[in-house]
C-alpha cells in the first residue's frame, strides 16, 4: 500500500470461509438452476465455457459438470440481471451497483436456457426470498385468525425455475410480488404496481446504500424499490393480459 | 476459489438484521478473544475491527450449526467440520439467545424450508396453495412456451425483464388472447 494510507484501513484481503463455501457448492441442497454458460474472462478476455450451478444467492462455476470444487462463485445479493447486446448470442449480464463494480457477461447456449437463467438469477436474492416468506407468514396468520375482508391473496406465480428439492413437497417457485389485493375466483391475485407491500405502510425506504446501517432494523424493505422497478413492467404487462383474458367468455 | 470481493464488501455496508460488538475467537487452537463489530446481513456474518469500515472477514451461514457454549457464549461451526468453531462472547444471556435465534434463521436453506412450510400450512387451511400453478393460471393453455425473439434489437430494448419474450404482444397493443408467462411449477 502507498505510504500515508489512512490509518485503520484494512490492507489484507477479506477472509471468507471458502472451504464451507466449496462444500455448499457441492452439497445436496436444492439447486435452482444448472447448466453450461460462457463466461467472459475480463474486459477484453475471451469467453470460457463453465458449468454453472445456482444455489440460493450464490452462483458457482466449475471447470465442468464433474468437477468437485468450483473455480469460483458470484455472490448475487444486490445484483440486477439484464439482457445485453453482445457479439455472443443469448447473452445476458449480471450487474452490480457501484462505480468499480464488475459486470459479468454470460452467454447461454439457447434462447430457452438464457431465459431460464435470467429468470432464476432475478429471483435469487436472499432479500427477495425473505420478503416472500414474511408475506406468507402474514397470510397464514390472517387465514388462521379467520380474518374477513380480502381473503387469502394468492400471488400469481410467474414461471419460476424449480429447484430440485431433496426435501419433499414444493420447490421454491417463488411467488411474485406478494400483495394484499383481493383474489379472483381462480385464486389469482391481481398484481398492481400501485399496491403497497403492507397496507398502511410507509413508502419503501431508499435502497440500502444510501442509508446508514441500522441494527435490529424492522422488516428490510430496502430492496423494494429495486424489485419494484424490476418487476413493475412485467407485472403491468401481465395484468393487462390477465384483465383482458377475464372479459372473454 | 474466486469470489466477487467488492460486492461482498458492499454487502457488509447494507442494513443489518443484527449488529453488535461481541468478543470473537477464531477456530484455530490458541486463538485469542478479540473485540469485533459483528454484523448479520442476509446469509453472511461480517466481522469488523471496531474502528474500521472494511470487514476483516465474513462467514457464509449456509449449513452452519449454532451451539450454546459457556453462559453468554455461542459458537458457529459448519456441518462438514463441526469441531472447527468460531466462538462469540455476548454481554448477556439475552443477547446470546437473540443472536443464536437470528443466526439459525439466517440461511437461504432455512428460508426455503420456511417457504415450503408456510405454503403447506396455508393449503391446509384454505385448500389452495399459494403459487400453485394449477389454481393460479388464468389462461386455458395447457402449456405455455416462450417465444423466440425476432431480432436482438428487441432484446436490447427490453432490459431487466426476466421473461421479456413473453410480453412482446402486450407492448404492441391490446393482446388478442391472454398469454401465460411461462411454465410454472
Interface residues (C-beta under 8 A of the other chain):
Chain A: X8 X9 X10 X12 X13 X14 X15 X16 X17 X18 X19 X20 X21 X22 X23 X24 X27 X29 X30 X55 X56 X57 X58 X69 X70 X71 X72 X73 X74 X75 X77 X78 X79 X80 X81 X82 X83 X84 X85 X96 X97 X98 X100 X101 X102 X111 X112 X115 X118 X119 X122 X123 X125 X126 X127 X129 X130 X132 X133 X136 X137 X139 X140 X143 X144 X151 X152 X154 X155 X156 X157 X158 X159 X160 X162 X163 X165 X167 X169 X170 X171 X172 X173 X174 X175 X184 X186 X187 X188 X208 X209 X211 X213 X214 X215 X216 X217 X220 X222 X229 X230 X233 X234 X237 X238 X240 X241 X242 X244 X245 X246 X248
Chain B: X1 X2 X3 X4 X5 X6 X7 X8 X9 X10 X11 X13 X14 X15 X16 X17 X18 X19 X20 X39 X42 X43 X49 X51 X52 X54 X55 X56 X57 X58 X59 X60 X62 X63 X64 X78 X79 X80 X81 X108 X109 X111 X112 X113 X114 X115 X116 X118 X119 X120 X121 X122 X125 X126 X128 X129 X130 X131 X132 X133 X135 X136 X137 X138 X139 X146 X148 X149 X152 X155 X156 X158 X159 X160 X161 X162 X163 X164 X165 X166 X167 X169 X170 X171 X174 X175 X177 X178 X179 X181 X182 X183 X184 X185
